[in-house]
Amino acid sequence: MSAKVTIIDYGAGNLLNVQRAFEHQGAQTEIATTPEQVEQADRLVFPGVGAFPEAMQQLKTQNLVEAIQIAAEQKPFLGICLGMQMMLEESEEFGTTEGLKLLPGKVRKLPETSISGEIMTIPHMGWAQIRPNKTPWQNSLLTSVPETNAFYFVHSYFADVANETDQLAVFDFGGHAITAAVQQDNRMGCQFHPEKSGEMGLRLIEAFLKV
């Protein structure tokens, strides 16, 4: 029996490509726009694009905040790109905005200079190799991802997690180790786009479907 995945729609996510990627891996998908649909889900995927404050406001308008917070305590949850950032406590994008508070930490702007003082290009767009930080990848969202890999990123802000153990993977950005993926129990997230990352992204999706 194929896994059932509910994709949260707040009006700004790249839903179609995400939906196709999960269906490619054999999942049954449905779109959730109401608290009831979130509550009834087996697994939740939260893709996000755009700005943090507007996205949080839209979640509030749809009465989804509490439903997501409750569901993320009970069932597998995957945030993608902005969706991962919104899992944290707050963001500094366009002022301070409260997040979903699923993981401790704050969303900050990417460093404007490298460790050696060179100007960095923001937004960060393109392919990057990810690596473990303090947490091994065995039995995690990245369990089948090899050391040699590449994932597709598009972002100007990053998840500055409070606990190193929640930082599943990082990538190099001018010598800075920037959060690429997070995981705390059933709550998972990736800054990159698995639906745009070819075979590596599909491996991550497959791992999520087995949680």
Long-range contacts (C-beta under 8 A, 24 or more apart in sequence): 2-26, 2-27, 2-28, 3-27, 3-28, 3-42, 3-43, 3-209, 3-210, 4-28, 4-29, 4-30, 4-41, 4-42, 4-43, 5-29, 5-30, 5-41, 5-42, 5-43, 5-44, 5-45, 5-209, 6-30, 6-31, 6-32, 6-37, 6-38, 6-40, 6-41, 6-42, 6-43, 6-44, 6-45, 7-31, 7-32, 7-44, 7-45, 7-46, 7-47, 8-32, 8-38, 8-44, 8-45, 8-46, 8-47, 8-64, 8-68, 8-83, 9-33, 10-48, 10-55, 10-58, 10-59, 10-62, 10-64, 11-58, 12-48, 12-49, 12-50, 12-54, 12-55, 12-58, 13-46, 13-47, 13-48, 13-49, 13-83, 14-47, 14-49, 14-193, 14-195, 15-47, 17-195, 17-196, 18-45, 18-47, 18-80, 18-195, 20-195, 21-194, 21-195, 21-201, 21-202, 21-205, 22-205, 22-209, 24-202, 25-202, 25-205, 25-206, 25-209, 26-209, 27-205, 27-209, 33-62, 34-62, 34-63, 34-64, 35-62, 35-63, 35-64, 35-66, 35-67, 36-67, 38-64, 38-67, 38-68, 38-71, 39-67, 39-70, 39-71, 41-71, 41-75, 42-75, 42-76, 43-75, 43-76, 43-77, 43-78, 43-208, 43-209, 43-211, 44-68, 44-71, 44-72, 44-75, 44-76, 44-77, 44-78, 45-77, 45-78, 45-80, 45-83, 45-208, 46-77, 46-78, 46-79, 46-80, 46-83, 46-86, 46-87, 47-79, 47-80, 47-81, 47-83, 47-195, 48-79, 48-80, 48-81, 48-82, 48-83, 48-84, 48-85, 48-86, 49-81, 49-82, 50-82, 51-93, 51-94, 52-82, 52-85, 52-86, 52-91, 52-93, 52-94, 52-97, 52-99, 52-107, 52-157, 53-91, 53-93, 53-94, 53-95, 53-97, 55-82, 55-86, 56-86, 56-97, 56-98, 56-99, 59-86, 59-100, 65-100, 68-100, 69-100, 69-101, 69-102, 72-100, 72-102, 72-186, 72-187, 74-186, 75-186, 76-186, 76-188, 76-208, 76-211, 77-102, 77-186, 77-187, 77-188, 78-141, 78-188, 78-189, 78-190, 78-208, 79-188, 79-189, 79-190, 80-189, 80-190, 80-193, 80-194, 80-195, 81-154, 81-155, 81-190, 81-191, 81-192, 81-193, 82-155, 83-189, 84-159, 84-181, 84-182, 84-189, 84-190, 84-191, 85-157, 85-158, 85-159, 85-191, 87-159, 87-182, 87-187, 87-189, 88-159, 88-160, 88-161, 91-157, 92-157, 93-157, 102-184, 102-187, 103-159, 103-161, 103-162, 103-163, 103-166, 103-182, 103-184, 103-187, 103-189, 104-161, 104-162, 104-163, 104-166, 105-159, 105-160, 105-161, 105-162, 105-163, 105-166, 106-160, 106-162, 107-157, 107-158, 107-159, 107-160, 108-157, 108-158, 108-160, 109-156, 109-157, 109-158, 110-155, 110-156, 110-157, 110-158, 110-173, 110-178, 111-173, 111-174, 111-176, 113-174, 114-173, 114-174, 114-175, 114-176, 115-174, 115-175, 115-176, 116-174, 116-175, 118-174, 120-173, 120-174, 122-156, 123-154, 123-155, 123-156, 124-153, 124-154, 124-155, 124-156, 124-173, 125-153, 125-154, 126-152, 126-153, 127-151, 127-152, 127-153, 128-153, 128-171, 128-172, 128-173, 128-180, 128-192, 129-171, 129-172, 130-169, 130-170, 130-171, 130-180, 130-181, 130-192, 131-169, 131-170, 131-171, 132-168, 132-169, 132-170, 133-164, 133-167, 133-168, 133-169, 133-170, 133-177, 134-164, 134-165, 134-167, 135-164, 135-165, 135-166, 135-167, 135-168, 135-183, 137-168, 137-169, 140-168, 140-183, 140-207, 141-168, 141-181, 141-183, 141-188, 141-190, 141-204, 141-207, 141-208, 141-211, 142-168, 142-169, 142-181, 142-204, 142-207, 143-207, 144-203, 144-206, 144-207, 145-200, 145-203, 145-204, 149-200, 150-197, 150-200, 151-180, 151-190, 151-192, 151-193, 151-194, 151-197, 151-200, 151-201, 152-192, 152-193, 152-196, 152-197, 152-201, 153-180, 153-191, 153-192, 153-193, 154-193, 155-191, 158-191, 159-189, 159-191, 186-211
